[in-house]
Amino acid sequence: MIYLGADHRGYNLKEEIKKFLTENGQSFEDMGNFKYDQNDDYTDFAKLVAEKVSQNPESDKGILICGSGVGVDIAANKFRGVRSALADDIETAKQSREHDDTNVLSLPSDEVDFALAQKIVSVWLSTPFSNGEKYKRRIDKME
């Protein structure tokens, strides 16, 4: 399952990503916000997504969006088993999966338009963890 969450600055991009996931047959659950609300807080949605991913961190994934991506990334990484990566380019997203087995992708809506977000999400979802010994060792140290 892929869990999605965004504050007001990420709301429109989240809605576009939902359409993209639907068109590609991906199962997802929207954790909010469900409407544009300029007074909402990214932490609320990061918490909802990270809680879900932390319940099944080996198979579930999350995509979080706020203006800079930094806030949701920091908040998500507070949860046990969650490894969130802030990515504003394709290579960072790919390496985050290959090297760090990330299970949450944090996107900066101020820096990433839908065309780029679509590519980042596609690569992130399709890239497997390399299972390299040094990468597993590093993840174990983080845990």
N, C-alpha and C positions, 0 to 999 in steps of 0.2 A: 504494500500500500504506500502511496505517496500522499503526504499531508502537506497542505499549502496554507500559508499565512502571510498577511501583509497589513501594514498600517495604511493610512490615507495616502502617503507618498508612493507606496507600492501597489495600491489598490488596482489601478488601471492595468498595470503590467501583469498582475496576478490574474485578472479576468482574461487577458489575452492568452496567458499560459494555460489556463483551464481549457480554453477552446482548442489549443494546440494538443494538449494531452488527450482530450476527447477524440479529436480527429485521428490520433495515433493509437487509439484503443488502450490507453493507459488508465488504470484505476487510480482514483484519487479521492481525497476527502478535503473539502475546503473548511478550514478552521476559523475563517474570518480574516478580516472584517468582511461583513456581508453587504456593506454599503459604504459609500464615501463619507467619512466623518473626520474632519480636520482636527478634532479634539481627541482622537484616539491615541493610544500609546503602543508602540511597536512591541514593548515587553509583554503585553498581554497575549499577543498572537505568537510570539516566539515561544512563550511558555507552553501554550496549548500544543503547538507542533512538537516541541522538544519532549514534552511529557509522553506523547504518543510514540515517538521514535524510540525513546528510552525504554519503553515496554518491550520492544522487539527490535533492538538495534542491528541485528544481523541481517534482517530482511526488509524492514520498513525504511522509508526515506522521507525527507522533508525538504521543502523549498520555501524559503522565507525571503521577504522583500521589504525593504524600507529605503529611504532616500539614499543613504550612503552604503547600506548593507552592513555597516559596522555594528550598529546597535543590536540587530537581530542575531548577528554572528556571535557576539559576546554573550548575549543572553542564552542562546541555544547551547553553547559550550559549557554552561554551568550544570548541565544535566548528565548524570552518569550514563556512559555508553554512547553519548552523542559526540560526534566529531563533525563539526560544521566548518566549512571553508567559504570564505568570501572570494567570489570569482567575478571578475569583470572582463575576462577573456577566455577563449576556448582552451588554451594550453593549461592555464591554472586549474580549470575545472577538471580537465583530463588527468593531470598529475595528482590532483587531490584524491581522485579515485584510485589510480594506480599505486600511489605511494603511501597514502594515508587512510585508505578505505573509508572515505568520508560518507556519512549517511544523511547529512543536511547540507544543502547548497544555499548560501546567502547571496542575494543579488542586490546590487545598488541601482535602484530605478533612475537615479539622477545621471548615471553614467552609461546605462545599458538600455538601448531601445529594444522593441520587440523582436526585430530581425536578429539581432545579436543574442538576445536572451534565448530565442528558439534554438540557435546553434549551441549555445552553452549548455542548455538543459538536455538537448539530444546527446551531446558528447558525454555529459556527466552521467546520464542514465544508462548509456550503452557501454561505458568503460568499466571493465571488471578490475577488482583489486589484483595486483600482480602476484600476491602471495610470496613475494621475495622474502628471504630470511631476514635481511636487514630491516625491511619495512615492518615485518611482524614484530621484530625485537623492539623497534621504536614505538610501535603502538602499545605493546605490553608495558613499556616504561611510562607511557602517558597514563595508562589505566592505573 
